[in-house]
Amino acid sequence: MTYDSGKMRLMPVATKSIGEVNDCYICRDLNSSGGILYTVLVIHQHDVVRRVLELLEFSGRNGKETIVDSFACGEQHVLVFPYHKERPLFDFYEGDSLTLAQCEDVCISTILACITADLPYPILYLLLRNGMLNLSGDRSVFFGYEMDLKDLDDSITEKECTDLCARTLLLLLKPKAGQKATSYYLLDKKVANGSYHRFTDLYRDITIAAVTNKKITPWFLFKLWVKRNSDTIIGVLFWISLILAVIALSIIISRFLLGGNSWLRLLFNTFKKIGTESLLQ
C-alpha cells in the first residue's frame, strides 16, 4: 500500500508499530530518486485526527519546521516526519567517559532540539516521555518521531515539557554530581521545586552554569552566586521591603493622627533637652 499526497508517494519499507489510534511506518518516497526515508504516522481514529489538526492550527506551534507533509488519505490522515537512523540517547551517551563540558554541551543540544522541533507541546511531551531523543556521532541531539497518539493529552503545556526535559538533563549530568558540578546542583534544586516553566529559562540556566568553557571572572562568580542563592536573596529582600513598608505606614499614620512630623519629633526631640538645659542654646 502507498500513501499519496500528490507531491509524495510513500511506500512503507518497515513497520515500527501498529496501534489502536495510529500506525507508524518507515517509508520511501517513490516520487524521489534519492531514496530518502521518512517516519510516517497514519492516524485512523477521527477524533484524534481532529485534535491533532486543531493543535497544529491553534497551539502556536504548527510544526512547519519539522513536519514534511500532512494530508488526508481516504478516511485516514497522514503525518510525515524526517527519518534518521535511531541512536537512542541513553544507549549511546557515556557520561562517565566525557568531560563535564562535553556533558553540558549534550544538555544544551537537548534543549535546542526541543525548542526547534516547533511541535505542539502535547506531541513534544509524548516524544520526550517515550525516549525519542537520539545522540549523533558528533554528540548533537535529534528526535525520532515514532509515537502512539492514544496517550495524547491536549492539556499538556510548555511547563510539563520543560520539567520532563530538565529531568532528562539531570540524568545526563548525574555522572558529574561527584565533581560538585554547578549545572547539576542548580538543576537538582530547581527541578525539586518545580521551578521550570519555559525552555528558555532552562537554556539560560544551563549556559550560565556551564562554567568549564568560560573565563571565570569575579563578576561571573558574583552572578553565579546570585543565581544559586536567588531564593534566599528574594526572601531577604521581601522582609526588608516589609519592614520598610511598616515604618513608612507608621510615619503616615502618625502624621494624620498627631499632625506635622510628630513621629520624627518623638524620635529625635527627646535628645534636644537634658534636664532643664536646652541643647539648642
ZIMO-V109608 format. One record per run of one state. SS is the DSSP state (~ for helix, > for strand, _ for the rest). FROM is the first residue (numbers start at 1). TO is the last residue. Records with the same first field share a line. If there is no record, write none. Layout:
BEGIN
SS->FROM-TO ; FROM-TO
END
This chain:
BEGIN
_->1-1 ; 5-8 ; 19-21 ; 30-36 ; 44-45 ; 59-66 ; 74-75 ; 83-87 ; 93-94 ; 98-99 ; 118-120 ; 130-132 ; 136-140 ; 144-148 ; 152-157 ; 180-181 ; 193-198 ; 210-210 ; 214-217 ; 229-229 ; 259-261 ; 272-272 ; 275-276 ; 279-281
>->2-4 ; 9-18 ; 22-29 ; 37-43 ; 67-73 ; 76-82 ; 88-88 ; 133-135 ; 141-143 ; 273-274 ; 277-278
~->46-58 ; 89-92 ; 95-97 ; 100-117 ; 121-129 ; 149-151 ; 158-179 ; 182-192 ; 199-209 ; 211-213 ; 218-228 ; 230-258 ; 262-271
END
